[in-house]
Amino acid sequence: MEQPRFTFKKNERLCSRTTIQELFTEGKSFVKYPFRVSYMPINSEEQCRAQILISVSKKRFKRAYKRNRLKRLSREAYRLNKSSLIGSLEEKNLKLAVAFIYLPSEMLDYASVEKGMKKALRKLIKDLDGEG
């Protein structure tokens, strides 16, 4: 059995303005505390299965160092727990654009962020199974 690679490369980031616009207008979403997750199937030329975007509100966190810290924690939690999502997408031969929006107005510790990320990824996989 091959060891999963815990990487998060540039092509796994969602950068396309048009795709992001479509994701928020036409994509489906749900809330699993501390994240609101929006997702949408895409037809991307990239070789990666899921492209993600992580957002923290400037209205709730005025200081950039706090926003950056929360984005860093969220990215790390995703990086370490994405293997189940990627496996599920490969089974279905899907490519997905996903946005994780951090909701609370207080800073959470890494354990809470990771727990929320795991719940969000499980719900996302369950939603994809329901559609398939």
DSSP file (Angstrom, degrees, kcal/mol; ACC not computed):
  #  RESIDUE AA STRUCTURE BP1 BP2  ACC     N-H-->O    O-->H-N    N-H-->O    O-->H-N    TCO  KAPPA ALPHA  PHI   PSI    X-CA   Y-CA   Z-CA
    1    1 A M              0   0    0      0, 0.0     2,-0.3     0, 0.0     0, 0.0   0.000 360.0 360.0 360.0 133.4    0.0    0.0    0.0
    2    2 A E        -     0   0    0      1,-0.1     3,-0.0     3,-0.0     0, 0.0  -0.569 360.0-118.4 -81.6 136.7    1.3    3.4   -1.0
    3    3 A Q        -     0   0    0     -2,-0.3    -1,-0.1     1,-0.1     2,-0.1  -0.546  34.9-112.8 -70.1 130.8    1.8    6.1    1.7
    4    4 A P        -     0   0    0      0, 0.0     2,-0.6     0, 0.0    -1,-0.1  -0.398  26.3-125.1 -66.9 143.8   -0.4    9.1    1.0
    5    5 A R        -     0   0    0     -2,-0.1     2,-1.5     1,-0.1    -3,-0.0  -0.798  12.3-151.4 -92.0 122.4    1.6   12.3    0.1
    6    6 A F        +     0   0    0     -2,-0.6     2,-0.3     2,-0.0    74,-0.1  -0.593  46.2 135.8 -92.3  74.6    0.7   15.2    2.3
    7    7 A T        -     0   0    0     -2,-1.5     2,-0.3    72,-0.1    -2,-0.0  -0.799  41.9-162.3-118.9 161.7    1.4   18.0   -0.1
    8    8 A F        -     0   0    0     -2,-0.3     2,-0.1     5,-0.0    71,-0.1  -0.770  24.5-174.4-143.1  95.1   -0.4   21.2   -1.1
    9    9 A K    >   -     0   0    0     -2,-0.3     3,-1.7     1,-0.1     4,-0.3  -0.360  38.9-102.6 -93.9 169.2    0.9   22.4   -4.4
   10   10 A K  G >  S+     0   0    0      1,-0.3     3,-1.8     2,-0.2    -1,-0.1   0.859 118.2  58.6 -56.5 -40.7    0.2   25.6   -6.4
   11   11 A N  G 3  S+     0   0    0      1,-0.3    -1,-0.3     3,-0.1    37,-0.2   0.594  96.3  64.4 -72.0  -7.2   -2.2   23.8   -8.8
   12   12 A E  G <  S+     0   0    0     -3,-1.7    40,-2.9    39,-0.1     2,-0.3   0.514  85.6  91.9 -88.6  -5.8   -4.4   22.8   -5.9
   13   13 A R  B <  S-a   52   0A   0     -3,-1.8     2,-0.8    -4,-0.3    40,-0.2  -0.704  80.3-126.9 -89.7 140.5   -5.2   26.4   -5.2
   14   14 A L        +     0   0    0     38,-2.9    40,-0.1    -2,-0.3    -2,-0.1  -0.781  46.9 149.6 -87.5 112.3   -8.3   27.9   -6.8
   15   15 A C        +     0   0    0     -2,-0.8     2,-0.3    -4,-0.1    -1,-0.2   0.625  28.9 110.2-117.7 -22.5   -7.0   31.1   -8.5
   16   16 A S     >  -     0   0    0      1,-0.2     4,-2.4     2,-0.1     5,-0.2  -0.423  54.1-153.5 -67.2 119.8   -9.3   31.6  -11.5
   17   17 A R  H  > S+     0   0    0     -2,-0.3     4,-2.5     1,-0.2     5,-0.2   0.883  94.8  50.9 -60.1 -40.3  -11.6   34.6  -11.0
   18   18 A T  H  > S+     0   0    0      2,-0.2     4,-2.5     1,-0.2    -1,-0.2   0.912 110.8  47.8 -67.1 -41.2  -14.3   33.2  -13.3
   19   19 A T  H  > S+     0   0    0      2,-0.2     4,-2.5     1,-0.2    -1,-0.2   0.904 112.4  49.6 -64.6 -41.1  -14.4   29.9  -11.5
   20   20 A I  H  X S+     0   0    0     -4,-2.4     4,-1.9     2,-0.2    -2,-0.2   0.918 110.8  50.0 -63.7 -43.3  -14.5   31.6   -8.1
   21   21 A Q  H  X S+     0   0    0     -4,-2.5     4,-1.5     1,-0.2    -2,-0.2   0.935 113.2  45.9 -59.5 -48.0  -17.4   33.8   -9.4
   22   22 A E  H  X>S+     0   0    0     -4,-2.5     4,-3.4     1,-0.2     5,-0.9   0.888 108.0  58.2 -61.8 -40.2  -19.3   30.7  -10.7
   23   23 A L  H  X5S+     0   0    0     -4,-2.5     4,-1.0     1,-0.2    -1,-0.2   0.903 111.0  40.9 -58.3 -43.6  -18.6   28.8   -7.4
   24   24 A F  H  <5S+     0   0    0     -4,-1.9    -1,-0.2     2,-0.1    -2,-0.2   0.732 123.1  38.9 -81.6 -21.1  -20.3   31.5   -5.3
   25   25 A T  H  <5S+     0   0    0     -4,-1.5    -2,-0.2    -5,-0.2    -3,-0.2   0.863 134.0  15.9 -92.8 -40.5  -23.2   32.1   -7.7
   26   26 A E  H  <5S+     0   0    0     -4,-3.4    -3,-0.2    -5,-0.2    -2,-0.1   0.584 100.6 100.9-111.2 -13.6  -24.0   28.6   -8.9
   27   27 A G     << -     0   0    0     -4,-1.0     2,-0.2    -5,-0.9    13,-0.2  -0.204  69.8-114.8 -73.9 165.1  -22.3   26.2   -6.5
   28   28 A K  E     -B   39   0A   0     11,-2.2    11,-3.0     2,-0.0     2,-0.3  -0.662  35.3-171.9 -94.0 154.3  -23.9   24.3   -3.6
   29   29 A S  E     +B   38   0A   0     -2,-0.2     2,-0.3     9,-0.2     9,-0.2  -0.977  15.3 176.8-146.7 161.1  -23.0   25.1    0.0
   30   30 A F  E     -B   37   0A   0      7,-2.0     7,-3.1    -2,-0.3     2,-0.5  -0.953  27.6-118.1-152.3 166.1  -23.4   23.9    3.6
   31   31 A V  E     +B   36   0A   0     -2,-0.3     2,-0.4     5,-0.2     5,-0.2  -0.957  27.6 168.2-116.5 125.1  -22.2   24.9    7.0
   32   32 A K  E >   -B   35   0A   0      3,-2.5     3,-2.9    -2,-0.5    88,-0.2  -0.923  56.3 -81.1-129.6 105.8  -20.1   22.7    9.2
   33   33 A Y  T 3  S+     0   0    0     -2,-0.4    86,-0.1     1,-0.3    87,-0.1  -0.147 116.0  19.4 -50.2 132.8  -18.8   24.8   12.1
   34   34 A P  T 3  S+     0   0    0      0, 0.0    69,-2.7     0, 0.0     2,-0.3  -0.869 124.5  54.0 -96.5  22.1  -16.3   26.6   11.8
   35   35 A F  E <   -BC  32 102A   0     -3,-2.9    -3,-2.5    67,-0.2     2,-0.5  -0.890  56.5-150.1-121.0 147.9  -16.6   26.6    8.0
   36   36 A R  E     -BC  31 101A   0     65,-2.3    65,-2.8    -2,-0.3     2,-0.5  -0.974  29.1-156.1-101.7 129.0  -19.1   27.4    5.3
   37   37 A V  E     -BC  30 100A   0     -7,-3.1    -7,-2.0    -2,-0.5     2,-0.4  -0.930  13.8-175.3-113.6 123.5  -18.2   25.1    2.4
   38   38 A S  E     +BC  29  99A   0     61,-2.1    61,-2.9    -2,-0.5     2,-0.3  -0.943  12.9 175.4-112.4 138.7  -19.2   25.9   -1.2
   39   39 A Y  E     +BC  28  98A   0    -11,-3.0   -11,-2.2    -2,-0.4    59,-0.2  -0.979  13.0 173.6-145.2 157.1  -18.4   23.4   -3.9
   40   40 A M  E     - C   0  97A   0     57,-1.8    57,-2.9    -2,-0.3     2,-0.1  -0.945  35.3-110.8-160.7 135.0  -19.0   22.9   -7.6
   41   41 A P  E     - C   0  96A   0      0, 0.0     2,-0.3     0, 0.0    55,-0.3  -0.463  41.0-166.2 -66.7 143.1  -17.8   20.3  -10.2
   42   42 A I        -     0   0    0     53,-2.4     2,-0.7    -2,-0.1    53,-0.4  -0.902  29.0-134.9-129.9 159.5  -15.4   21.8  -12.7
   43   43 A N        +     0   0    0     -2,-0.3     2,-0.3    51,-0.1    53,-0.0  -0.775  45.5 167.9-109.3  82.1  -13.9   20.9  -16.1
   44   44 A S        -     0   0    0     -2,-0.7    -2,-0.0     2,-0.1    52,-0.0  -0.693  42.8-144.5-101.4 149.8  -10.3   21.9  -15.4
   45   45 A E  S    S+     0   0    0     -2,-0.3    -1,-0.1     2,-0.0    -2,-0.0   0.620  71.4 109.1 -80.9 -14.4   -7.2   21.0  -17.4
   46   46 A E  S    S-     0   0    0      1,-0.1    -2,-0.1   -35,-0.1   -34,-0.0  -0.225  72.8-133.6 -63.0 152.9   -5.3   20.7  -14.1
   47   47 A Q  S    S+     0   0    0      2,-0.0     2,-0.2     0, 0.0    -1,-0.1   0.645  78.3  95.0 -83.1 -13.3   -4.2   17.2  -13.1
   48   48 A C        -     0   0    0    -37,-0.2    -4,-0.1     1,-0.1     3,-0.1  -0.491  69.3-142.1 -81.4 151.3   -5.4   17.7   -9.5
   49   49 A R  S    S+     0   0    0      1,-0.2    47,-2.7    -2,-0.2     2,-0.4   0.829  82.3  33.7 -81.0 -35.0   -8.8   16.5   -8.4
   50   50 A A  E     - d   0  96A   0     45,-0.2     2,-0.5    47,-0.0    47,-0.2  -0.984  59.4-165.4-130.2 131.2   -9.8   19.4   -6.0
   51   51 A Q  E     - d   0  97A   0     45,-2.8    47,-2.9    -2,-0.4     2,-0.3  -0.962  21.9-163.4-110.9 129.8   -8.9   23.1   -6.2
   52   52 A I  E     -ad  13  98A   0    -40,-2.9   -38,-2.9    -2,-0.5     2,-0.4  -0.804  18.2-163.7-121.0 158.6   -9.5   24.9   -3.0
   53   53 A L  E     - d   0  99A   0     45,-1.8    47,-3.3    -2,-0.3     2,-0.5  -0.996   9.1-159.2-132.8 134.5   -9.9   28.5   -1.7
   54   54 A I  E     - d   0 100A   0     -2,-0.4     2,-0.4    45,-0.2    47,-0.2  -0.979  13.4-175.1-120.5 128.8   -9.7   29.5    1.9
   55   55 A S  E     - d   0 101A   0     45,-2.7    47,-2.9    -2,-0.5     2,-0.4  -0.967  13.5-172.2-129.2 137.9  -11.2   32.8    3.0
   56   56 A V  E     - d   0 102A   0     -2,-0.4     2,-0.1    45,-0.2    47,-0.1  -0.998  36.1-108.4-127.7 131.5  -11.3   34.6    6.3
   57   57 A S     >  -     0   0    0     45,-0.6     4,-1.9    -2,-0.4    -2,-0.0  -0.334  14.6-157.8 -66.2 129.1  -13.4   37.7    6.8
   58   58 A K  T  4 S+     0   0    0      1,-0.2    -1,-0.2     2,-0.2     9,-0.0   0.764  95.4  61.1 -72.5 -26.2  -11.7   41.1    7.0
   59   59 A K  T  4 S+     0   0    0      1,-0.2     3,-0.2     3,-0.0    -1,-0.2   0.876 111.3  37.4 -67.2 -37.8  -14.8   42.4    8.7
   60   60 A R  T  4 S+     0   0    0      1,-0.3     2,-0.5    44,-0.1    -2,-0.2   0.821 125.7  37.5 -84.1 -32.7  -14.4   40.0   11.6
   61   61 A F     <  +     0   0    0     -4,-1.9    -1,-0.3     1,-0.1     6,-0.1  -0.878  62.4 178.1-124.6  98.2  -10.5   40.1   11.7
   62   62 A K        +     0   0    0     -2,-0.5     2,-0.4    -3,-0.2    -1,-0.1   0.848  62.6  78.4 -68.4 -34.9   -9.2   43.5   11.1
   63   63 A R  S >> S-     0   0    0      1,-0.1     4,-1.7     2,-0.0     3,-0.7  -0.627  72.0-146.3 -84.7 129.4   -5.5   42.5   11.6
   64   64 A A  H 3> S+     0   0    0     -2,-0.4     4,-3.1     1,-0.2     5,-0.3   0.849  96.6  61.4 -62.0 -35.9   -3.9   40.7    8.7
   65   65 A Y  H 3> S+     0   0    0      1,-0.2     4,-1.7     2,-0.2    -1,-0.2   0.840 105.4  48.2 -64.3 -30.1   -1.7   38.6   11.0
   66   66 A K  H <> S+     0   0    0     -3,-0.7     4,-2.2     2,-0.2    -1,-0.2   0.920 112.9  47.0 -73.3 -43.6   -4.8   37.0   12.5
   67   67 A R  H  X S+     0   0    0     -4,-1.7     4,-2.3     1,-0.2    -2,-0.2   0.930 113.4  49.0 -61.2 -45.2   -6.4   36.3    9.1
   68   68 A N  H  X S+     0   0    0     -4,-3.1     4,-2.4     1,-0.2    -1,-0.2   0.883 109.5  52.3 -63.0 -39.0   -3.2   34.9    7.8
   69   69 A R  H  X S+     0   0    0     -4,-1.7     4,-2.5    -5,-0.3    -1,-0.2   0.929 110.8  46.9 -63.4 -45.0   -2.8   32.6   10.9
   70   70 A L  H  X S+     0   0    0     -4,-2.2     4,-2.3     1,-0.2    -2,-0.2   0.886 112.8  49.3 -66.1 -38.2   -6.4   31.3   10.5
   71   71 A K  H  X S+     0   0    0     -4,-2.3     4,-2.7     2,-0.2    -1,-0.2   0.903 111.1  50.5 -65.8 -39.7   -5.8   30.6    6.7
   72   72 A R  H  X S+     0   0    0     -4,-2.4     4,-2.3     2,-0.2    -2,-0.2   0.922 111.2  47.6 -63.5 -44.7   -2.5   28.9    7.5
   73   73 A L  H  X S+     0   0    0     -4,-2.5     4,-2.3     2,-0.2    -2,-0.2   0.909 113.4  48.7 -62.4 -41.8   -4.2   26.6   10.1
   74   74 A S  H  X S+     0   0    0     -4,-2.3     4,-2.4     2,-0.2    -2,-0.2   0.913 110.9  49.7 -65.8 -43.2   -7.0   25.8    7.7
   75   75 A R  H  X S+     0   0    0     -4,-2.7     4,-2.9     2,-0.2    -1,-0.2   0.910 111.7  49.1 -61.3 -42.3   -4.6   25.0    4.9
   76   76 A E  H  X S+     0   0    0     -4,-2.3     4,-2.0     2,-0.2    -2,-0.2   0.917 110.5  49.8 -64.9 -43.4   -2.6   22.7    7.2
   77   77 A A  H  X S+     0   0    0     -4,-2.3     4,-0.9     1,-0.2    -1,-0.2   0.903 114.1  46.1 -62.2 -40.8   -5.8   20.9    8.4
   78   78 A Y  H >X S+     0   0    0     -4,-2.4     4,-1.2     1,-0.2     3,-0.7   0.935 109.6  54.4 -65.1 -46.4   -6.9   20.4    4.7
   79   79 A R  H 3< S+     0   0    0     -4,-2.9     3,-0.3     1,-0.3    -2,-0.2   0.874 112.2  43.3 -56.7 -40.7   -3.4   19.3    3.6
   80   80 A L  H 3< S+     0   0    0     -4,-2.0    -1,-0.3     1,-0.2    -2,-0.2   0.669 123.5  35.1 -81.8 -15.9   -3.3   16.5    6.3
   81   81 A N  H X< S+     0   0    0     -4,-0.9     3,-0.6    -3,-0.7     4,-0.4   0.305  86.6  95.2-121.3   8.9   -6.9   15.3    5.8
   82   82 A K  T 3X  +     0   0    0     -4,-1.2     4,-2.5    -3,-0.3     3,-0.3   0.645  59.8  88.0 -77.9 -13.8   -7.6   15.7    2.0
   83   83 A S  H 3> S+     0   0    0      1,-0.2     4,-2.4     2,-0.2    -1,-0.2   0.840  86.7  51.4 -59.4 -36.2   -6.7   12.1    1.1
   84   84 A S  H <> S+     0   0    0     -3,-0.6     4,-2.1     2,-0.2    -1,-0.2   0.910 112.1  46.9 -66.6 -40.8  -10.3   10.8    1.7
   85   85 A L  H  > S+     0   0    0     -4,-0.4     4,-2.4    -3,-0.3    -2,-0.2   0.933 113.0  48.3 -64.7 -46.7  -11.7   13.6   -0.5
   86   86 A I  H  X S+     0   0    0     -4,-2.5     4,-2.3     1,-0.2    -2,-0.2   0.910 111.4  50.7 -61.7 -43.0   -9.2   13.0   -3.3
   87   87 A G  H  X S+     0   0    0     -4,-2.4     4,-1.9    -5,-0.2    -1,-0.2   0.913 110.9  48.5 -60.4 -44.0   -9.8    9.2   -3.2
   88   88 A S  H  X S+     0   0    0     -4,-2.1     4,-1.6     1,-0.2    -2,-0.2   0.892 111.4  49.8 -64.0 -41.1  -13.6    9.7   -3.4
   89   89 A L  H  X>S+     0   0    0     -4,-2.4     5,-2.3     1,-0.2     4,-0.8   0.871 108.8  52.3 -67.1 -36.8  -13.2   12.1   -6.4
   90   90 A E  H  <5S+     0   0    0     -4,-2.3     3,-0.4     2,-0.2    -1,-0.2   0.890 106.7  53.6 -66.8 -38.3  -10.9    9.7   -8.2
   91   91 A E  H  <5S+     0   0    0     -4,-1.9    -1,-0.2     1,-0.2    -2,-0.2   0.907 116.9  37.5 -59.1 -42.2  -13.5    6.9   -7.8
   92   92 A K  H  <5S-     0   0    0     -4,-1.6    -1,-0.2    -5,-0.1    -2,-0.2   0.497 106.8-126.8 -89.0  -5.1  -16.2    9.2   -9.4
   93   93 A N  T  <5 +     0   0    0     -4,-0.8     2,-0.3    -3,-0.4    -3,-0.2   0.928  60.5 145.1  55.6  49.1  -13.8   10.7  -11.9
   94   94 A L      < -     0   0    0     -5,-2.3     2,-0.4    -6,-0.1    -1,-0.2  -0.800  43.2-151.8-113.7 154.7  -14.8   14.2  -10.8
   95   95 A K        -     0   0    0    -53,-0.4   -53,-2.4    -2,-0.3     2,-0.4  -0.989  22.6-164.5-123.2 140.2  -12.9   17.5  -10.4
   96   96 A L  E     -Cd  41  50A   0    -47,-2.7   -45,-2.8    -2,-0.4     2,-0.5  -0.948  22.2-150.9-132.6 141.8  -14.1   19.9   -7.8
   97   97 A A  E     -Cd  40  51A   0    -57,-2.9   -57,-1.8    -2,-0.4     2,-0.4  -0.957  28.5-175.9-104.6 128.7  -13.7   23.6   -6.9
   98   98 A V  E     -Cd  39  52A   0    -47,-2.9   -45,-1.8    -2,-0.5     2,-0.4  -0.984  15.0-163.8-131.8 136.3  -14.2   24.1   -3.1
   99   99 A A  E     -Cd  38  53A   0    -61,-2.9   -61,-2.1    -2,-0.4     2,-0.6  -0.981   3.8-161.9-118.9 129.9  -14.2   27.2   -1.0
  100  100 A F  E     -Cd  37  54A   0    -47,-3.3   -45,-2.7    -2,-0.4     2,-0.6  -0.952   9.3-168.2-108.4 115.7  -13.8   27.1    2.8
  101  101 A I  E     -Cd  36  55A   0    -65,-2.8   -65,-2.3    -2,-0.6     2,-0.4  -0.923  18.7-134.1-108.4 122.3  -15.0   30.3    4.5
  102  102 A Y  E     -Cd  35  56A   0    -47,-2.9   -45,-0.6    -2,-0.6   -67,-0.2  -0.620  25.4-177.4 -77.0 124.7  -14.1   30.7    8.1
  103  103 A L        +     0   0    0    -69,-2.7    -1,-0.1    -2,-0.4   -68,-0.1   0.878  42.3  90.6 -97.1 -42.7  -17.2   31.8   10.1
  104  104 A P        -     0   0    0      0, 0.0     4,-0.1     0, 0.0   -44,-0.1  -0.092  63.3-139.7 -62.7 158.3  -16.5   32.5   13.8
  105  105 A S  S    S+     0   0    0      2,-0.1     2,-0.3   -44,-0.0    -3,-0.0   0.307  82.5  70.3 -98.9   9.7  -15.5   35.9   15.0
  106  106 A E  S    S-     0   0    0    -45,-0.0     2,-0.4     0, 0.0   -45,-0.0  -0.905  91.1-104.2-121.0 155.9  -12.9   34.5   17.5
  107  107 A M        -     0   0    0     -2,-0.3     2,-0.3     1,-0.0    -2,-0.1  -0.626  36.4-155.9 -78.2 128.0   -9.6   32.8   16.8
  108  108 A L        -     0   0    0     -2,-0.4     2,-0.1    -4,-0.1    -1,-0.0  -0.702  17.8-111.7 -99.5 156.8   -9.8   29.0   17.3
  109  109 A D     >  -     0   0    0     -2,-0.3     4,-2.0     1,-0.1     3,-0.3  -0.322  35.6 -99.3 -80.2 170.7   -6.9   26.7   18.1
  110  110 A Y  H  > S+     0   0    0      1,-0.2     4,-3.0     2,-0.2     5,-0.3   0.877 119.8  57.8 -60.4 -40.5   -5.5   24.2   15.6
  111  111 A A  H  > S+     0   0    0      1,-0.2     4,-2.2     2,-0.2    -1,-0.2   0.901 109.3  45.3 -59.5 -41.6   -7.3   21.2   17.1
  112  112 A S  H  > S+     0   0    0     -3,-0.3     4,-2.3     2,-0.2    -1,-0.2   0.903 113.6  49.2 -68.1 -41.8  -10.7   22.9   16.7
  113  113 A V  H  X S+     0   0    0     -4,-2.0     4,-2.3     2,-0.2    -2,-0.2   0.924 112.9  47.3 -63.9 -44.2   -9.9   24.0   13.1
  114  114 A E  H  X S+     0   0    0     -4,-3.0     4,-2.5     2,-0.2    -2,-0.2   0.903 110.8  51.5 -65.0 -41.1   -8.8   20.5   12.2
  115  115 A K  H  X S+     0   0    0     -4,-2.2     4,-2.0    -5,-0.3    -1,-0.2   0.921 112.4  46.7 -60.9 -43.9  -11.8   18.9   13.8
  116  116 A G  H  X S+     0   0    0     -4,-2.3     4,-2.5     2,-0.2    -2,-0.2   0.873 110.6  52.4 -64.7 -38.5  -14.1   21.2   11.8
  117  117 A M  H  X S+     0   0    0     -4,-2.3     4,-2.6     2,-0.2    -2,-0.2   0.909 108.7  50.2 -65.1 -42.4  -12.1   20.5    8.6
  118  118 A K  H  X S+     0   0    0     -4,-2.5     4,-2.4     2,-0.2    -2,-0.2   0.923 112.0  47.7 -61.3 -44.4  -12.6   16.8    9.1
  119  119 A K  H  X S+     0   0    0     -4,-2.0     4,-2.3     1,-0.2    -2,-0.2   0.915 112.5  49.5 -62.3 -42.9  -16.3   17.2    9.6
  120  120 A A  H  X S+     0   0    0     -4,-2.5     4,-2.3     1,-0.2    -2,-0.2   0.905 111.3  48.3 -64.2 -42.2  -16.6   19.4    6.5
  121  121 A L  H  X S+     0   0    0     -4,-2.6     4,-2.3     2,-0.2    -1,-0.2   0.897 111.1  50.8 -66.5 -39.9  -14.7   17.0    4.3
  122  122 A R  H  X S+     0   0    0     -4,-2.4     4,-2.4     2,-0.2    -2,-0.2   0.927 112.1  47.0 -61.5 -44.4  -16.8   14.1    5.5
  123  123 A K  H  X S+     0   0    0     -4,-2.3     4,-2.6     1,-0.2    -2,-0.2   0.886 110.6  52.8 -65.0 -39.1  -20.0   16.0    4.7
  124  124 A L  H  X S+     0   0    0     -4,-2.3     4,-2.2     2,-0.2    -1,-0.2   0.920 110.7  46.7 -62.3 -44.8  -18.6   17.0    1.3
  125  125 A I  H  X S+     0   0    0     -4,-2.3     4,-2.2     2,-0.2    -2,-0.2   0.910 112.2  51.1 -63.4 -42.5  -17.9   13.3    0.5
  126  126 A K  H  X S+     0   0    0     -4,-2.4     4,-1.8     1,-0.2    -2,-0.2   0.906 109.8  49.6 -62.3 -42.2  -21.4   12.4    1.7
  127  127 A D  H  X S+     0   0    0     -4,-2.6     4,-1.5     1,-0.2    -1,-0.2   0.892 110.3  50.6 -63.1 -40.3  -23.0   15.1   -0.5
  128  128 A L  H  X S+     0   0    0     -4,-2.2     4,-2.1     1,-0.2    -1,-0.2   0.873 108.3  52.4 -66.1 -37.2  -21.0   13.9   -3.5
  129  129 A D  H  < S+     0   0    0     -4,-2.2    -1,-0.2     1,-0.2    -2,-0.2   0.881 107.0  53.6 -64.7 -37.8  -22.2   10.3   -2.9
  130  130 A G  H  < S+     0   0    0     -4,-1.8    -1,-0.2     1,-0.2    -2,-0.2   0.843 112.1  44.1 -65.4 -34.1  -25.8   11.5   -2.8
  131  131 A E  H  <        0   0    0     -4,-1.5    -2,-0.2     1,-0.2    -1,-0.2   0.853 360.0 360.0 -76.6 -36.0  -25.4   13.1   -6.2
  132  132 A G     <        0   0    0     -4,-2.1    -1,-0.2    -5,-0.1    -2,-0.2   0.447 360.0 360.0 -69.4 360.0  -23.6   10.3   -7.9
